[in-house]
Amino acid sequence: METTTRRVRTAISGRIQARRARRQLVREIGSYRTPAERLELDLILGRHTEEQIAEIDAILRSA
């Protein structure tokens, strides 16, 4: 029983941390507002694979 409870708590904690991390990422991406800042973001993202930037692309598409 204790092990199951611990696993559930760990899973919930992990999901909470993931949501917090995503909200932080959304805030950080949202801080790139001017055309120059967006160009900088595009240049940064251009150095990475589509797989690496998939979450950021999803956030940008939903904005």
N, C-alpha and C positions, 0 to 999 in steps of 0.2 A: 504494500500500500504506500509506504513512504517513497519508494522509488518512483511509482506512478505519479504521485503528487509532485515530486521534484521535477519529473520530466514535463509535466503540464506547466508548472511554474516557469521552467526554463523556456519552453516553447512560447508562452505568453510574453515573457520578458523579451525574447528575441523579436517577436512581432512588434512589440511596442518600440524597441530600439530601431527597427527597420523603418517604422512610420516616422519616427523622429528624424532619422537620417534623411528620409525622402523630403520631409518638410523643410529641413535645412538646405537641401540641394535646390529645392524649388525657390527658396528665398535667395540663395546665392545666384542662381541663373537669372532670377528676376532683377537682380541688381545691375545686370548688363542692359542699360536702357538706351543709351545714345547710339547712333550709327557706328561711331568709332569703337565703342565698347562691344557692340554686337559683332563687328568685324574681328575684333580681338578674340572673342569667344569662338567664332567660326574658324579662325586660324588655329586656335588651341585644339578644337575638336578635329580639325583636318589632320592632325598628327596621329590620330588613333583609328582603330578599326571600327567598322559599324557595330560589331558585337560589343566593343568596349564602351561605346557611347549610346547604346540603345536606350537606356533609361533617360538620358539627357534629351535625346531626340524626341522621345515620347512626351516629355515635359514641354519641350519647345512647340511641338505640334498642338498640344492642348491649350497653349497660351493664346 
